[in-house]
């Protein structure tokens, strides 16, 4: 019997065909989901109402990645959730099989290849790059050196008009108390090479707008990384007559979605010059505020949009002098929840609730412009459902997903990764970052 290390007990995982190599698992056990390229065999399967990603990898790397993902969860960083490790696997002839790392499927998340379709707009590509930069900066702020930054190792979720990025692969990662400038720039140097290759791959496949140059896109990532890192960490000096710049610095960081927990403020000997530098910066300013007020767990830009609607509701209802938490509960029960409840059940897999509400707000605004009147949200809803929502592809699975009732669909076969056809004879038995990065196909 294999050994299970699980974050939470789940007896339904035990009967699965662990004695079969993952690449040979029967189709009826699998769930068809889009995924990026991987150097390892990766499959999705459903158990009860849960969906897991399984990655076949040597035991030492499975334990290392499990630890890294667990640490990222503890630090509140955007990454897939580690669910467990299956070790001591053997096939029917008693031959050892690699371990399997289990992670939970991230709902409504897509690999970058699913977002690059013929005719993808330039601004969509720029939003993806921005999401990736924010993810890298967040990880670097907590001392996390990724070691293998590539578009294939990221999942993207819609976040209002932008995207949020989540780390998927952490097998070459290292966690430190803090990163040196050399470690950060080394991580970004490797990212430039990997991402340049990703864009060349898209270009060859006809999925990249001819007007977009891979090298220019990589340069944009580097420039935006430097700009955001400086905004979050750089020291700002000014005369004591401009004390308002302290508050403006904090407001700028809040607008970027970051809270400042500490400011390091130094004054010159005579008190004429002041220098400020953020010491502790936490991402998620708006999402934390929305969670505190309503209990809704959303992405940052979604939270910003919903909070704007909450503020508008406060004015419309004449509740500007009422305690904010009370008004937030009224908005939740009279605006948000009735709209979500009115969505037909078969359409809930199209968008998560916060994204759906955001898109409805946009639809209502355009309808109001066309009709030169303020269209109520409930009147705009039928048009949004029929004109927009029904035409969207599903970005999530049905709630119920079992190993027997959710096979890969005939029209969506299990992806065949080029990595899986590469014969690798020098798989390391211990974590060796340089060997990993030098493996065939890298």
N, C-alpha and C positions, 0 to 999 in steps of 0.2 A: 504494500500500500504506500502511496506517496505521502509525504508530510505536508501539512497545510499551516501556513502562518497567515492569519487573517486579522484584519482590523476589527471585524465584528463577526461572530459565529454565523455560519450559513451552511447548514447540513445539505442543502440542495446542490451545493457545488461538488460534493463527494462522488456522486454516481457518474459524473462526466467522464469521457474516454481519455483519461490522463495517460494511459499506456499507448496511445496513438500519437505519432508526431503531429504537431499542430497543423502542418501543411496538408495532412491527410484526414483531418476531421470531416465527418460526413456533412453534407450541405444542410440536412435537417437540423443540425445542431447550431448552425451559424445564423447570424443576422447580417443582412446586406446594409452596410453603411459606408459612405465615402471616407477614404483615408489617404494619407500622404504616403510617399515612398519611405521605406524603412530598410535598414540593413539587416533586420531580423524578420522572421515570419511573424505577422500580426493578424489576428482574427478577432471578430466581435461575436459574442454569443449572449443569449438571453436566458435568465433564470428567474422565474416568477415575474415580478414587475421591475426587475433590475437588468441592466445591460452592462456587460463588462468587455473591456479590451484585454486580450491575452497576447503577451509577447514572449516568444521562446528565446531564452538567453542563458548563458552559463551562470551557475549559481552565484559566484562572487559578484558579478555585475548586477544580478537580480537583487541581491541584498543591498548593494550600494545604492542602486536607483530607488529602491523602496525607502531607504533611510533618507535620501535627498528629498523625495516627494513628501515624506512625513514631516521633515523639517520645514519645507516650504509651507505646508498647511499650518504648522504651528506659528509661523511668521506671518500668516495671512496673505501670502503671495498667490497670484493667479497661476495655478497649475492643475493638472488632472489629479484626481484623488487616488492615492494608493489604496488598493483593496486587499492585497495579500500576495503571497508567494507560494508556489507549489514546487516542492523539491523531491528528491529521491524517486524520480520517475524512471520506469523501465518499460521497454516494449514487451510484446508477448514472448519474445525469445530470451528475456532477461537482460537485454542490452540497455545500458544507461541512456537516458534521454535528458536533454537540457531542461533546466528549470523553466517555470512560467511565471512572469510577473503579471499580476492582475491589477488593472485600474478601472475605475468606474467611468462609464461613458459620460462625457460632458454634453448635456442636453443643448440642442440648438447650436452646436459648434460645428464648424466646417474646416477641412484642410484647405490650404490656399489654392490648390488645383481646382477645387469645386467652385471657387469664386472667379477664376480666370476663364471666362468663356469668350468665344469670338465676339469682338465688339465691346469688350469691357472698357468702361470709361476711365479716362486718365485720373479723374478725381477719386474714383474708387481705389485705384492703385495707390494714390497718395495717402488715402485714409488707412489702407492696410500697412503702409510703411510707418505711418505715425503710430499705429497701434503696436507694431513691433518695437519701435524705439521706446515707447513708454514702458513696455514689458521689460526690455533690457535694462533701462535705467532703474526701474523698481527693484530688479534683482541685484543689480550692482550696489544699490544703496544699502541692502541688508548683508552685503559681503558674499553674495553668491556669484561665483565664476562659472559660467555655463560650460565653456569648453567646446561646444559644438552648436553654435548659433546658426540655424538654417531655417528656411521657410517650412521645410518638411517637419521640423520639430515644434511647430506652433499650430494651435487651433485658433480660429477666429469666431467670435460671436458678434452678432449685430448689436450695436450700442447706439440707439437713436440714429443719427445720420453718420455715425462713425462706426468703428469696430473696436472690440476689446480682444487682446491677444492672451493666450494661455500656453504655458510651457507643457510640452508633451513628453519629451525625452530628456532624461537627466543622468544618463549612465556615465558621462565623462565629467560631470559637474563636481565642483569643490565648494564647500561652505567655510568661510573665514569670518573672523570678527569684523574685519573690514578689508576692502581691496585697495592695493596700492595703485598708483596711476599706471604703472607698467602692467599690472594684471588686467586692469580695465581695458587699456588700449590693446593688449594682446588678444583679449576676447573679441574686441571689435575688429581687429585685423583678420582673425580667422573667420569672423562673420562676413567680412567683405568678400573673401574668396568663395565661401560656400554660397552666399546669396547671389553673387555674380553668376555662378554655375546654375542656380535655380532659374534665374531669368533667361539665361541662354537656352536652357531646356524648354522653357515656355515659348521662347522666340522660335526655336526650331519646330515646335509643335503647332505654330500658327496661333497661339493663344495670347500673344503679347502684341499690343498695338504697335504697328511699325514706327509710329512717332516716338515711342518710348525706347530709349537707349539703355541697355543693361548697366553699363558703366556709370551713366548719369544717375540711375536709380540707386546704385550702391553709394555714390558720392552724396546723394541726398540723405540717405540713412546716416552716414557718418556725420554730416553737418548738423542734422537735427538732433542727433545724440549729443553732440558737443554743446549745442544751444540749450537743450533741456537740462543737461547735467550742470552747466554753469548757472542757470536760473535757480536750480534747487540747492546748490552748494557754494556758489561763489561769494566772496566777501565784497560788500558794497560800502564805499566810503563817501561821506558827505559832511558839509559844515553843520554845526549845531543849530543853525537857523532854518534847517530843512528837516525837522524832526518828523514831519508828515510822511517822509519817504519810508520810515519804518512800517507804518500801517499800509502804505501802498505796496511795499514788497510782500507783505503777508497777503494782501488782497490779490496780487498777481498770482501767487502760488495757489490760493484758493480757486482762482479762475481756471487754473490748469488742473484742478482736481486733487490738490494736495493740502493737507493740514500741516501747520507748523507747531510742533509740540514744544520746541525750545528755540530761543534766539540767543546767540552769543553776541553781546553788545559790548564794545570797547570804546572808551573815550580817550582822547589825547591828554597829555599832562595838563594842559591849560583848559581842557574842556571844549576847545573850539572845533575839533574834528571827531566824528563818530564813525565807527565801523561796525557793520552788522553782518552776521552770517547764520543761516539756519543750521541748527545742530541736529535736530530730529525731524524728519519730514515723512509723513505718512500719507500714502495714496488713499483715495476714496472719500474725499471731503463731502461731496453731495450724497453719495450712496449711504454713508453713515448717518447723515442727517435725516434722509428719507426713512431709513430703517428705524431710527429712534422715534420718528413721528408716527409712522404708519405700520411698521413691521414688514414692509415690502423689501425684498432682497433683489436689487437690480444692479445693472452696470452703471458706471459713473455718469455717462451722458444721458442715459435713460432717466436716472435720478434727477439730473439737472432739469430735464424737460418736464417731468412730473411735478417737481417742486415749483416750476414756473406756473403750471396749471393750477396747483394748489394756491399760489399767491393770487392768481387771477380770480379763482373761486372766492377767496377771502374778500376781495374788493366787490365782486358782483353780489355777494350775499350780505354785504354791509357788516362784515365780521372783523374789521381791521383792528378793533380794540379788544377782541376776545383772545384768550389764551391760545397760543399756536397749536398745542397738542389737541385741544378741543376742536378747533377748526379742521385740523388734519383728519380727525376721526370722522367728522361730518363729510369732508371731501371723499374719503375712502368709501363710506357707505352710501353716499348719494350720487357720486360720479364714477369712480373707478370700478367698484365691484359690480354695479348693475350692468355696465358696459361689457365686462368680461363674461358675466353670466348670460348675456344675450348672444354670445358667439355660438353658432352651431357646434355641437361636440365634435363632428367630423373635421372641423377646420382648426382645432386647437393645436394640431401639429405643424401648422404653417409658421407661427411666430410665438415666442414666449409672450406672456401677458403684458409686460411693460413695453416691449417693442410694438405690440399690436396697438396699445393705447397711444403711443407716440405717433404711429402712422395714421391713426384715425384723427388725431389732432391736426396733422398736416392736411389730410383729405378734407376735413371740415373747413380749414382756412381757405383752401382753393375753391371749395363750393361756395363759401361766403363771398369770395371775390367775384365769382361768376354771377351770383344772384344779387349782388350788391345789398346784402343784408347779413345779420349775424345769425348763422344757422346753428341751432342747438345741436349738441353732440349726438343726442339720441336720434335726431332726424338725419344726420349724416351717416349713421351706422349702416343702414341697409345698402346705401350706395357703396360704401367702403367694402362691405362683405361681397357684394356682387361684382363690383368693378375691379377690385384689387385682390382681396384675400383669396377668393376662389381660384384665381389664376396663378397663385404662387405655388411653387413646389413645396412638398413637405420637408421640413428641416429637423424633424424629430420623429421618433418612433411612437406607435400607439402605446398607451399606458401599460396594457397587459402584453407581456412578451415572454413566451415560454420556449423551451428548447424544442418542443414538439410542434408548436404552431407558428413559429416565426423563422422559417428557412430563408435562405437567400433566394430572392425572386429570380425567375427564369430570365427576365429582361435586365437583371442587374447581377451578373456573375461575380464571384469572388475575384477581386483584383489580382492580377499577376504582377508582382514586383520584380524588376530586373535584379534587385539585390538577392532575391531568393535563388537565382540560378547561378550565383557566384559560389564557387567552391573555395572555402576558406580552411586552410590547414593549420593556421597559426592562431587559433582562438585562444586568447589569454585566460589562464585560470585564476589570475589575480588582476586587480584593477591596474591597468597600465595605459595611461592616457595616450602616450605617443604611439604605442602599438595599435590602439583602436583607431586613431586618426589616420594611420598608414595602411589600413586594411584595403583590399582590392575594391575599386569602385569609388573610393573617397576622393 
